[in-house]
Amino acid sequence: MTKRKPNITQESVNLACQQLLQEDKSVSVNAVLRITGGSFTTVGTMVKIWREEQEQETTPVLQMPDRINTAMHKAVAELWTTASTLATVEMEHVKRASRELVSQTQTEMAEYAEEILRLEEALDTALHEKDHLTNQMINTKAQNDAHAMQINTLDIQLKERDIEIARLRDEYSSLQTELIAIAKTQTDKSTNTLENN
C-alpha cells in the first residue's frame, strides 16, 4: 500500500495525471490517489479541474471562413442600409405629419382668434346696449318720479279746490238764505206800509 503524502496541491495532481497519460494508463481519481495520496474528495475535485483544462487546451479554435465572414459583413451592411432607409422614410413621414399638424394648429388658432375677436365685439356691443338701456331706465324712472310728483301735486290741488268749492257752496247757501230772509223782510215791510196807507 502506497503511503499517502500530505499537502496535496493542484500542481501535484496535474503532474500525476500527466504521468498516468505518459504510461498509457487511465486517469482516474483512485489512480491519482495512489501517486499523490490525500482524500478522495480533494483529489477528485482537482482531477476534475485538470480534465476541464485539458479539454480547453485540446478544443480546436475554428476560424471563420472568409466567404462566411464576407457574407456576414454584406448582410450586416444590407441590414444597416434597410434600417437607414426605413428610418429615413419614417423620419420624412414624421416630418410631414408634424408640418400638417402645425399647419392645422395654426389654422385653428387663427379661427379661434377670429372667434374671440367676434365675441369681444359682441360683448362691447352688449355692454353699450346695457349702458344705454340703463340710462333710459334711469331717465324713465326720473320722468316717472316727476310725473308722480306732478300727479301728487295736482291731486292736492284738486282736493284743495274741492274744499274751496264746498266752502263756496256753503257760503252761497248762506247768502241765498240771507237774501231770501232780506227779501221776505222787505216784502213784509212793503205790505205793512201799503196797509197803513
N, CA, C and O of each residue as an XYZ file, in Angstrom:
788
protein
N       0.853     -1.196      0.000
C       0.000      0.000      0.000
C       0.882      1.238      0.000
O       1.806      1.361      0.804
N       0.572      2.182     -0.945
C       1.373      3.402     -1.070
C       1.042      4.342      0.052
O      -0.122      4.586      0.368
N       2.093      4.867      0.650
C       1.889      5.828      1.744
C       1.448      7.167      1.181
O       2.126      7.721      0.315
N       0.286      7.717      1.669
C      -0.267      8.976      1.163
C       0.552     10.153      1.639
O       0.998     10.214      2.785
N       0.737     11.091      0.716
C       1.524     12.284      1.025
C       0.591     13.408      1.441
O      -0.482     13.583      0.865
N       0.999     14.148      2.423
C       0.163     15.292      2.850
C       0.323     16.489      1.905
O       1.137     16.460      0.982
N      -0.486     17.567      2.157
C      -0.387     18.831      1.410
C      -0.533     18.608     -0.095
O       0.390     18.876     -0.864
N      -1.699     18.116     -0.505
C      -1.977     17.898     -1.927
C      -2.241     19.242     -2.578
O      -3.021     20.045     -2.066
N      -1.580     19.494     -3.729
C      -1.788     20.737     -4.477
C      -2.293     20.393     -5.869
O      -2.195     19.254     -6.325
N      -2.841     21.419     -6.538
C      -3.321     21.219     -7.900
C      -2.171     20.853     -8.828
O      -2.350     20.072     -9.763
N      -0.985     21.416     -8.574
C       0.182     21.134     -9.416
C       0.598     19.665     -9.307
O       0.918     19.034    -10.315
N       0.594     19.105     -8.052
C       0.975     17.695     -7.878
C      -0.035     16.767     -8.520
O       0.336     15.733     -9.074
N      -1.315     17.128     -8.452
C      -2.353     16.321     -9.100
C      -2.181     16.371    -10.610
O      -2.318     15.351    -11.285
N      -1.875     17.582    -11.160
C      -1.676     17.712    -12.603
C      -0.501     16.845    -13.074
O      -0.585     16.198    -14.117
N       0.606     16.834    -12.291
C       1.780     16.028    -12.643
C       1.451     14.537    -12.618
O       1.917     13.776    -13.466
N       0.643     14.128    -11.639
C       0.255     12.727    -11.546
C      -0.605     12.327    -12.743
O      -0.457     11.238    -13.298
N      -1.498     13.223    -13.124
C      -2.358     12.937    -14.285
C      -1.504     12.816    -15.545
O      -1.730     11.925    -16.363
N      -0.521     13.712    -15.707
C       0.359     13.654    -16.875
C       1.180     12.351    -16.862
O       1.408     11.737    -17.904
N       1.607     11.953    -15.683
C       2.374     10.706    -15.558
C       1.537      9.512    -15.998
O       2.039      8.633    -16.699
N       0.293      9.468    -15.606
C      -0.591      8.365    -15.994
C      -0.795      8.346    -17.505
O      -0.835      7.278    -18.117
N      -0.924      9.535    -18.108
C      -1.097      9.591    -19.562
C       0.148      9.056    -20.269
O       0.047      8.290    -21.227
N       1.330      9.470    -19.782
C       2.574      9.023    -20.414
C       2.747      7.506    -20.282
O       3.384      6.874    -21.124
N       2.181      6.933    -19.231
C       2.277      5.488    -19.035
C       1.106      4.750    -19.701
O       0.919      3.550    -19.498
N       0.324      5.488    -20.497
C      -0.849      4.936    -21.186
C      -1.824      4.278    -20.215
O      -2.424      3.243    -20.505
N      -1.958      4.909    -19.060
C      -2.898      4.407    -18.060
C      -4.105      5.356    -17.982
O      -4.032      6.530    -18.345
N      -5.198      4.798    -17.498
C      -6.411      5.594    -17.356
C      -6.257      6.554    -16.207
O      -5.802      6.189    -15.123
N      -6.647      7.802    -16.461
C      -6.566      8.837    -15.413
C      -7.853      8.765    -14.600
O      -8.914      9.215    -15.033
N      -7.729      8.194    -13.427
C      -8.877      8.116    -12.527
C      -8.484      8.687    -11.183
O      -7.302      8.877    -10.897
N      -9.480      8.960    -10.361
C      -9.216      9.538     -9.040
C      -8.410      8.551     -8.196
O      -7.480      8.952     -7.496
N      -8.754      7.282     -8.255
C      -8.042      6.284     -7.451
C      -6.594      6.155     -7.913
O      -5.685      6.002     -7.097
N      -6.382      6.219     -9.254
C      -5.017      6.111     -9.775
C      -4.179      7.290     -9.314
O      -3.016      7.125     -8.945
N      -4.776      8.499     -9.332
C      -4.056      9.697     -8.878
C      -3.802      9.598     -7.378
O      -2.730      9.973     -6.903
N      -4.772      9.100     -6.640
C      -4.612      8.965     -5.193
C      -3.418      8.065     -4.839
O      -2.709      8.306     -3.863
N      -3.215      7.014     -5.663
C      -2.100      6.121     -5.378
C      -0.757      6.833     -5.559
O       0.244      6.421     -4.973
N      -0.729      7.878     -6.350
C       0.522      8.610     -6.584
C       0.671      9.750     -5.584
O       1.736      9.936     -4.997
N      -0.409     10.515     -5.393
C      -0.307     11.745     -4.585
C      -0.726     11.548     -3.146
O      -0.279     12.268     -2.254
N      -1.591     10.567     -2.924
C      -2.174     10.455     -1.602
C      -3.239     11.534     -1.408
O      -3.595     12.218     -2.368
N      -3.746     11.699     -0.213
C      -4.761     12.705      0.063
C      -6.149     12.093      0.157
O      -6.306     10.872      0.149
N      -7.170     12.971      0.247
C      -8.546     12.485      0.367
C      -9.184     12.357     -1.014
O      -8.790     13.029     -1.967
N     -10.158     11.497     -1.091
C     -10.837     11.255     -2.356
C     -11.553     12.524     -2.847
O     -11.541     12.823     -4.041
N     -12.165     13.254     -1.935
C     -12.932     14.454     -2.322
C     -12.007     15.535     -2.864
O     -12.289     16.144     -3.896
N     -10.901     15.771     -2.163
C      -9.979     16.827     -2.588
C      -9.340     16.483     -3.923
O      -9.324     17.307     -4.837
N      -8.815     15.276     -4.040
C      -8.154     14.867     -5.282
C      -9.171     14.771     -6.414
O      -8.861     15.117     -7.554
N     -10.377     14.307     -6.113
C     -11.406     14.213     -7.154
C     -11.738     15.575     -7.743
O     -11.911     15.699     -8.955
N     -11.830     16.620     -6.879
C     -12.104     17.985     -7.368
C     -10.965     18.473     -8.251
O     -11.203     19.093     -9.288
N      -9.687     18.186     -7.833
C      -8.539     18.652     -8.614
C      -8.415     17.913     -9.939
O      -8.016     18.511    -10.939
N      -8.747     16.631     -9.968
C      -8.734     15.870    -11.228
C      -9.776     16.439    -12.188
O      -9.538     16.536    -13.392
N     -10.905     16.805    -11.653
C     -11.954     17.401    -12.496
C     -11.473     18.710    -13.114
O     -11.722     18.986    -14.287
N     -10.773     19.520    -12.297
C     -10.228     20.790    -12.820
C      -9.211     20.493    -13.920
O      -9.216     21.151    -14.960
N      -8.338     19.506    -13.700
C      -7.325     19.158    -14.714
C      -7.991     18.732    -16.011
O      -7.537     19.126    -17.085
N      -9.053     17.941    -15.946
C      -9.748     17.480    -17.148
C     -10.352     18.666    -17.925
O     -10.289     18.720    -19.154
N     -10.934     19.605    -17.180
C     -11.525     20.781    -17.849
C     -10.447     21.586    -18.560
O     -10.664     22.076    -19.668
N      -9.280     21.724    -17.926
C      -8.183     22.460    -18.564
C      -7.695     21.726    -19.800
O      -7.368     22.353    -20.808
N      -7.643     20.385    -19.730
C      -7.220     19.593    -20.881
C      -8.187     19.745    -22.044
O      -7.776     19.834    -23.201
N      -9.485     19.774    -21.724
C     -10.495     19.927    -22.783
C     -10.356     21.285    -23.466
O     -10.486     21.394    -24.685
N     -10.090     22.322    -22.662
C      -9.927     23.653    -23.249
C      -8.691     23.722    -24.129
O      -8.695     24.380    -25.169
N      -7.626     23.033    -23.703
C      -6.387     23.072    -24.487
C      -6.507     22.267    -25.765
O      -5.906     22.613    -26.781
N      -7.280     21.194    -25.718
C      -7.385     20.310    -26.894
C      -8.496     20.723    -27.838
O      -8.541     20.244    -28.971
N      -9.415     21.617    -27.397
C     -10.509     22.046    -28.276
C      -9.962     22.974    -29.341
O      -9.422     24.029    -29.006
N     -10.082     22.623    -30.608
C      -9.540     23.466    -31.674
C     -10.355     24.745    -31.830
O     -11.579     24.727    -31.706
N      -9.679     25.842    -32.099
C     -10.336     27.123    -32.344
C     -10.633     27.209    -33.827
O      -9.722     27.245    -34.654
N     -11.928     27.243    -34.159
C     -12.325     27.275    -35.565
C     -12.269     28.704    -36.087
O     -12.849     29.609    -35.487
N     -11.593     28.905    -37.168
C     -11.534     30.202    -37.812
C     -12.724     30.337    -38.765
O     -13.059     29.406    -39.498
N     -13.348     31.499    -38.740
C     -14.468     31.733    -39.639
C     -13.967     31.865    -41.062
O     -13.072     32.671    -41.319
N     -14.521     31.092    -42.005
C     -14.086     31.189    -43.400
C     -14.326     32.591    -43.945
O     -15.260     33.280    -43.535
N     -13.469     33.001    -44.876
C     -13.599     34.334    -45.468
C     -14.938     34.505    -46.148
O     -15.536     35.580    -46.112
N     -15.410     33.426    -46.775
C     -16.692     33.506    -47.500
C     -17.829     33.833    -46.534
O     -18.687     34.666    -46.829
N     -17.825     33.157    -45.359
C     -18.876     33.416    -44.365
C     -18.701     34.802    -43.759
O     -19.667     35.527    -43.524
N     -17.418     35.156    -43.509
C     -17.149     36.475    -42.949
C     -17.620     37.579    -43.885
O     -18.216     38.564    -43.449
N     -17.342     37.403    -45.198
C     -17.767     38.394    -46.187
C     -19.280     38.455    -46.273
O     -19.872     39.533    -46.328
N     -19.908     37.258    -46.284
C     -21.374     37.217    -46.365
C     -22.002     37.886    -45.148
O     -23.013     38.581    -45.250
N     -21.372     37.654    -43.985
C     -21.907     38.255    -42.767
C     -21.802     39.780    -42.829
O     -22.753     40.487    -42.495
N     -20.631     40.284    -43.264
C     -20.466     41.735    -43.389
C     -21.452     42.317    -44.393
O     -22.005     43.396    -44.180
N     -21.668     41.585    -45.499
C     -22.609     42.046    -46.518
C     -24.022     42.108    -45.941
O     -24.757     43.070    -46.164
N     -24.393     41.046    -45.183
C     -25.730     41.011    -44.586
C     -25.916     42.150    -43.597
O     -26.968     42.787    -43.547
N     -24.862     42.396    -42.802
C     -24.940     43.497    -41.835
C     -25.078     44.839    -42.554
O     -25.845     45.705    -42.133
N     -24.314     45.001    -43.659
C     -24.387     46.243    -44.430
C     -25.778     46.422    -45.030
O     -26.337     47.519    -44.999
N     -26.343     45.323    -45.587
C     -27.689     45.403    -46.163
C     -28.713     45.714    -45.075
O     -29.629     46.513    -45.271
N     -28.537     45.062    -43.924
C     -29.451     45.330    -42.814
C     -29.371     46.788    -42.386
O     -30.393     47.422    -42.125
N     -28.148     47.320    -42.315
C     -27.975     48.723    -41.940
C     -28.594     49.655    -42.975
O     -29.231     50.650    -42.628
N     -28.399     49.317    -44.266
C     -28.978     50.135    -45.335
C     -30.505     50.133    -45.240
O     -31.155     51.173    -45.338
N     -31.058     48.921    -45.044
C     -32.519     48.823    -44.933
C     -33.026     49.607    -43.723
O     -34.015     50.335    -43.807
N     -32.332     49.444    -42.604
C     -32.744     50.165    -41.394
C     -32.647     51.675    -41.593
O     -33.514     52.428    -41.149
N     -31.560     52.115    -42.280
C     -31.400     53.549    -42.537
C     -32.508     54.064    -43.446
O     -33.055     55.146    -43.234
N     -32.833     53.251    -44.482
C     -33.907     53.655    -45.410
C     -35.232     53.767    -44.672
O     -35.968     54.743    -44.817
N     -35.517     52.731    -43.869
C     -36.770     52.757    -43.107
C     -36.796     53.937    -42.143
O     -37.822     54.597    -41.977
N     -35.648     54.192    -41.507
C     -35.579     55.322    -40.577
C     -35.802     56.642    -41.308
O     -36.489     57.531    -40.804
N     -35.208     56.765    -42.519
C     -35.381     57.994    -43.311
C     -36.835     58.179    -43.714
O     -37.390     59.273    -43.615
N     -37.458     57.055    -44.185
C     -38.874     57.119    -44.586
C     -39.740     57.496    -43.394
O     -40.638     58.333    -43.499
N     -39.456     56.863    -42.256
C     -40.232     57.160    -41.058
C     -40.016     58.604    -40.625
O     -40.953     59.270    -40.183
N     -38.777     59.090    -40.751
C     -38.479     60.471    -40.376
C     -39.224     61.449    -41.284
O     -39.768     62.450    -40.818
N     -39.243     61.150    -42.584
C     -39.977     62.014    -43.517
C     -41.463     61.983    -43.208
O     -42.144     63.007    -43.263
N     -41.959     60.792    -42.881
C     -43.375     60.667    -42.522
C     -43.688     61.499    -41.273
O     -44.702     62.195    -41.209
N     -42.794     61.408    -40.285
C     -42.988     62.177    -39.049
C     -42.912     63.678    -39.327
O     -43.703     64.458    -38.797
N     -41.930     64.077    -40.182
C     -41.809     65.499    -40.523
C     -43.070     65.992    -41.233
O     -43.600     67.056    -40.911
N     -43.550     65.195    -42.214
C     -44.745     65.590    -42.955
C     -45.956     65.679    -42.025
O     -46.744     66.622    -42.097
N     -46.086     64.675    -41.148
C     -47.195     64.698    -40.188
C     -47.073     65.896    -39.252
O     -48.073     66.521    -38.898
N     -45.839     66.213    -38.853
C     -45.628     67.361    -37.959
C     -45.985     68.669    -38.657
O     -46.612     69.551    -38.069
N     -45.567     68.782    -39.949
C     -45.907     70.003    -40.701
C     -47.418     70.143    -40.854
O     -47.967     71.233    -40.699
N     -48.084     69.029    -41.159
C     -49.546     69.072    -41.301
C     -50.198     69.448    -39.980
O     -51.145     70.234    -39.941
N     -49.673     68.871    -38.886
C     -50.235     69.194    -37.578
C     -50.026     70.657    -37.223
O     -50.923     71.311    -36.690
N     -48.825     71.171    -37.524
C     -48.532     72.586    -37.242
C     -49.444     73.485    -38.071
O     -49.987     74.467    -37.565
N     -49.610     73.137    -39.365
C     -50.472     73.934    -40.243
C     -51.911     73.913    -39.743
O     -52.576     74.947    -39.685
N     -52.380     72.721    -39.384
C     -53.745     72.604    -38.872
C     -53.917     73.390    -37.580
O     -54.932     74.055    -37.372
N     -52.910     73.305    -36.716
C     -52.969     74.033    -35.444
C     -52.988     75.547    -35.680
O     -53.731     76.274    -35.021
N     -52.166     76.015    -36.626
C     -52.143     77.445    -36.930
C     -53.489     77.903    -37.479
O     -53.984     78.972    -37.124
N     -54.087     77.067    -38.367
C     -55.405     77.410    -38.917
C     -56.440     77.495    -37.805
O     -57.226     78.441    -37.753
N     -56.440     76.500    -36.910
C     -57.402     76.500    -35.814
C     -57.173     77.696    -34.889
O     -58.128     78.297    -34.397
N     -55.901     78.038    -34.654
C     -55.611     79.189    -33.799
C     -56.117     80.478    -34.436
O     -56.641     81.354    -33.747
N     -55.956     80.594    -35.788
C     -56.461     81.781    -36.484
C     -57.982     81.853    -36.365
O     -58.549     82.921    -36.138
N     -58.641     80.683    -36.523
C     -60.103     80.658    -36.395
C     -60.525     81.025    -34.978
O     -61.486     81.771    -34.785
N     -59.802     80.499    -33.982
C     -60.125     80.834    -32.600
C     -59.918     82.327    -32.342
O     -60.700     82.955    -31.629
N     -58.854     82.892    -32.932
C     -58.584     84.319    -32.750
C     -59.719     85.151    -33.350
O     -60.160     86.133    -32.753
N     -60.192     84.748    -34.548
C     -61.308     85.462    -35.178
C     -62.567     85.361    -34.319
O     -63.296     86.337    -34.141
N     -62.805     84.148    -33.787
C     -63.992     83.953    -32.956
C     -63.894     84.780    -31.675
O     -64.885     85.358    -31.229
N     -62.702     84.836    -31.085
C     -62.505     85.642    -29.880
C     -62.749     87.116    -30.182
O     -63.380     87.818    -29.392
N     -62.243     87.591    -31.336
C     -62.452     88.984    -31.728
C     -63.935     89.267    -31.913
O     -64.440     90.303    -31.479
N     -64.642     88.318    -32.576
C     -66.084     88.499    -32.792
C     -66.823     88.551    -31.461
O     -67.706     89.387    -31.265
N     -66.460     87.656    -30.549
C     -67.119     87.634    -29.242
C     -66.817     88.904    -28.450
O     -67.687     89.420    -27.748
N     -65.583     89.410    -28.562
C     -65.243     90.652    -27.862
C     -66.058     91.811    -28.405
O     -66.554     92.638    -27.641
N     -66.200     91.873    -29.749
C     -67.012     92.932    -30.344
C     -68.469     92.803    -29.903
O     -69.121     93.799    -29.587
N     -68.982     91.548    -29.883
C     -70.358     91.333    -29.440
C     -70.520     91.739    -27.978
O     -71.544     92.303    -27.593
N     -69.497     91.446    -27.162
C     -69.548     91.835    -25.757
C     -69.548     93.354    -25.606
O     -70.285     93.898    -24.784
N     -68.714     94.045    -26.405
C     -68.691     95.513    -26.355
C     -70.054     96.081    -26.744
O     -70.565     96.998    -26.101
N     -70.635     95.520    -27.808
C     -71.966     95.980    -28.244
C     -72.994     95.763    -27.150
O     -73.804     96.644    -26.863
N     -72.957     94.574    -26.537
C     -73.906     94.274    -25.469
C     -73.719     95.210    -24.279
O     -74.695     95.642    -23.666
N     -72.460     95.523    -23.953
C     -72.206     96.445    -22.843
C     -72.714     97.843    -23.154
O     -73.275     98.512    -22.286
N     -72.513     98.297    -24.426
C     -73.045     99.613    -24.821
C     -74.569     99.623    -24.743
O     -75.169    100.582    -24.256
N     -75.192     98.540    -25.230
C     -76.657     98.469    -25.171
C     -77.125     98.462    -23.724
O     -78.124     99.095    -23.382
N     -76.387     97.733    -22.867
C     -76.756     97.695    -21.447
C     -76.660     99.088    -20.834
O     -77.547     99.514    -20.094
N     -75.570     99.795    -21.150
C     -75.417    101.153    -20.620
C     -76.536    102.061    -21.123
O     -77.090    102.866    -20.373
N     -76.859    101.913    -22.420
C     -77.931    102.739    -22.999
C     -79.267    102.450    -22.321
O     -80.011    103.363    -21.964
N     -79.558    101.137    -22.148
C     -80.823    100.766    -21.501
C     -80.837    101.221    -20.050
O     -81.873    101.635    -19.529
N     -79.676    101.140    -19.399
C     -79.608    101.596    -18.006
C     -79.891    103.091    -17.914
O     -80.624    103.536    -17.031
N     -79.302    103.873    -18.837
C     -79.564    105.314    -18.864
C     -81.031    105.595    -19.149
O     -81.649    106.465    -18.535
N     -81.583    104.823    -20.113
C     -83.014    105.001    -20.408
C     -83.864    104.702    -19.176
O     -84.819    105.415    -18.868
N     -83.494    103.635    -18.486
C     -84.268    103.258    -17.308
C     -84.165    104.348    -16.233
O     -85.145    104.683    -15.567
N     -82.938    104.896    -16.082
C     -82.761    105.969    -15.098
C     -83.594    107.183    -15.486
O     -84.267    107.785    -14.649
N     -83.537    107.537    -16.788
C     -84.321    108.691    -17.266
C     -85.807    108.438    -17.099
O     -86.554    109.315    -16.665
N     -86.236    107.205    -17.455
C     -87.655    106.872    -17.335
C     -88.103    106.932    -15.879
O     -89.185    107.430    -15.571
N     -87.251    106.415    -14.983
C     -87.588    106.462    -13.553
C     -87.680    107.909    -13.076
O     -88.567    108.271    -12.302
N     -86.735    108.736    -13.562
C     -86.781    110.152    -13.170
C     -88.060    110.803    -13.688
O     -88.711    111.574    -12.983
N     -88.413    110.475    -14.950
C     -89.648    111.031    -15.507
C     -90.862    110.541    -14.728
O     -91.782    111.301    -14.428
N     -90.836    109.228    -14.405
C     -91.957    108.680    -13.638
C     -92.065    109.353    -12.272
O     -93.153    109.672    -11.794
N     -90.886    109.558    -11.656
C     -90.905    110.233    -10.352
C     -91.457    111.649    -10.492
O     -92.238    112.111     -9.660
N     -91.030    112.338    -11.574
C     -91.525    113.706    -11.803
C     -93.026    113.697    -12.057
O     -93.763    114.532    -11.533
N     -93.477    112.718    -12.887
C     -94.928    112.625    -13.147
C     -95.689    112.312    -11.870
O     -96.765    112.856    -11.624
N     -95.106    111.414    -11.049
C     -95.769    111.077     -9.793
C     -95.886    112.303     -8.902
O     -96.905    112.516     -8.246
N     -94.815    113.114     -8.886
C     -94.868    114.344     -8.092
C     -95.918    115.295     -8.643
O     -96.665    115.917     -7.889
N     -95.967    115.402     -9.987
C     -96.972    116.274    -10.609
C     -98.375    115.785    -10.285
O     -99.263    116.569     -9.950
N     -98.556    114.451    -10.395
C     -99.886    113.892    -10.099
C    -100.253    114.145     -8.639
O    -101.386    114.495     -8.309
N     -99.240    113.953     -7.767
C     -99.495    114.190     -6.346
C     -99.860    115.652     -6.099
O    -100.765    115.957     -5.323
N     -99.134    116.558     -6.779
C     -99.415    117.995     -6.643
C    -100.820    118.323     -7.161
O    -101.582    119.040     -6.514
N    -101.148    117.778     -8.351
C    -102.485    118.008     -8.911
C    -103.573    117.452     -8.013
O    -104.636    118.048     -7.836
N    -103.261    116.249     -7.434
C    -104.249    115.641     -6.538
C    -104.480    116.532     -5.325
O    -105.612    116.708     -4.875
N    -103.390    117.090     -4.803
C    -103.524    118.004     -3.654
C    -104.319    119.244     -4.063
O    -105.190    119.715     -3.330
N    -103.989    119.771     -5.278
C    -104.704    120.969     -5.755
C    -106.188    120.671     -5.957
O    -107.045    121.491     -5.630
N    -106.485    119.467     -6.509
C    -107.886    119.096     -6.704
C    -108.620    118.997     -5.370
O    -109.757    119.446     -5.228
N    -107.930    118.391     -4.387
C    -108.556    118.279     -3.069
C    -108.800    119.675     -2.473
O    -109.853    119.946     -1.895
N    -107.797    120.550     -2.631
C    -107.961    121.924     -2.118
C    -109.096    122.636     -2.847
O    -109.877    123.373     -2.244
N    -109.173    122.393     -4.199
C    -110.250    123.022     -4.971
C    -111.611    122.501     -4.537
O    -112.582    123.251     -4.433
N    -111.658    121.152     -4.279
C    -112.940    120.570     -3.819
C    -113.348    121.189     -2.485
O    -114.520    121.481     -2.249
N    -112.362    121.379     -1.627
C    -112.654    122.010     -0.331
C    -113.142    123.447     -0.543
O    -114.088    123.902      0.100
N    -112.453    124.166     -1.488
C    -112.858    125.550     -1.765
C    -114.261    125.617     -2.352
O    -115.058    126.485     -1.995
N    -114.556    124.666     -3.279
C    -115.898    124.640     -3.879
C    -116.952    124.367     -2.813
O    -118.012    124.992     -2.779
N    -116.622    123.403     -1.934
C    -117.590    123.097     -0.863
C    -117.795    124.318      0.024
O    -118.918    124.606      0.439
N    -116.714    125.036      0.315
C    -116.825    126.237      1.142
C    -117.667    127.307      0.445
O    -118.527    127.953      1.043
N    -117.369    127.465     -0.887
C    -118.150    128.458     -1.637
C    -119.614    128.084     -1.693
O    -120.485    128.948     -1.601
N    -119.889    126.795     -1.843
C    -121.282    126.352     -1.855
C    -121.968    126.680     -0.523
O    -123.111    127.134     -0.471
N    -121.214    126.427      0.545
C    -121.790    126.733      1.860
C    -122.068    128.240      1.978
O    -123.115    128.661      2.470
N    -121.093    129.038      1.509
C    -121.282    130.492      1.561
C    -122.463    130.919      0.687
O    -123.270    131.773      1.055
N    -122.527    130.271     -0.510
C    -123.627    130.607     -1.420
C    -124.977    130.257     -0.788
O    -125.948    131.007     -0.883
N    -124.997    129.092     -0.143
C    -126.248    128.676      0.501
C    -126.614    129.641      1.628
O    -127.778    129.994      1.816
N    -125.582    130.059      2.376
C    -125.843    131.006      3.475
C    -126.318    132.353      2.933
O    -127.247    132.953      3.475
N    -125.666    132.832      1.845
C    -126.067    134.094      1.242
C    -127.470    133.997      0.676
O    -128.268    134.926      0.806
N    -127.765    132.884      0.056
C    -129.091    132.695     -0.519
C    -130.155    132.736      0.574
O    -131.224    133.325      0.412
N    -129.826    132.091      1.692
C    -130.770    132.079      2.824
C    -130.945    133.504      3.355
O    -132.055    133.923      3.685
N    -129.820    134.248      3.431
C    -129.876    135.613      3.931
C    -130.682    136.505      2.972
O    -131.483    137.341      3.389
N    -130.422    136.281      1.614
C    -131.146    137.082      0.632
C    -132.640    136.805      0.683
O    -133.458    137.715      0.551
N    -132.974    135.574      0.872
C    -134.405    135.219      0.960
C    -135.017    135.882      2.201
O    -136.131    136.404      2.185
N    -134.219    135.827      3.276
C    -134.737    136.424      4.519
C    -134.879    137.930      4.343
O    -135.862    138.520      4.791
N    -133.886    138.561      3.682
C    -133.945    140.007      3.465
C    -135.120    140.358      2.553
O    -135.856    141.316      2.792
N    -135.273    139.544      1.486
C    -136.362    139.794      0.549
C    -137.707    139.662      1.246
O    -138.615    140.453      0.989
N    -137.845    138.700      2.100
C    -139.096    138.485      2.823
C    -139.360    139.658      3.762
O    -140.488    140.127      3.908
N    -138.288    140.108      4.387
C    -138.435    141.225      5.321
C    -138.887    142.470      4.559
O    -139.765    143.198      5.021
N    -138.291    142.713      3.398
C    -138.641    143.857      2.583
C    -140.093    143.734      2.111
O    -140.834    144.717      2.077
N    -140.468    142.553      1.762
C    -141.831    142.327      1.272
C    -142.810    142.597      2.387
O    -143.859    143.207      2.180
N    -142.456    142.135      3.582
C    -143.340    142.329      4.720
C    -143.452    143.824      5.037
O    -144.535    144.312      5.359
N    -142.333    144.549      4.947
C    -142.366    145.981      5.209
C    -143.243    146.701      4.192
O    -144.047    147.573      4.524
N    -143.049    146.293      2.926
C    -143.840    146.940      1.868
C    -145.305    146.668      2.077
O    -146.123    147.565      1.870
N    -145.661    145.508      2.467
C    -147.067    145.152      2.666
C    -147.626    145.936      3.824
O    -148.755    146.421      3.743
N    -146.892    146.075      4.880
C    -147.359    146.826      6.054
C    -147.529    148.294      5.698
O    -148.470    148.932      6.171
N    -146.664    148.831      4.896
C    -146.704    150.242      4.513
C    -147.971    150.492      3.716
O    -148.666    151.484      3.938
N    -148.269    149.600      2.797
C    -149.410    149.720      1.945
C    -150.687    149.617      2.793
O    -151.652    150.355      2.597
N    -150.654    148.734      3.677
C    -151.831    148.548      4.506
C    -152.042    149.789      5.402
O    -153.186    150.185      5.627
N    -151.010    150.380      5.892
C    -151.118    151.542      6.735
C    -151.622    152.756      5.930
O    -152.360    153.584      6.463
N    -151.242    152.859      4.706
C    -151.653    153.968      3.876
C    -153.115    153.726      3.478
O    -153.703    154.537      2.763
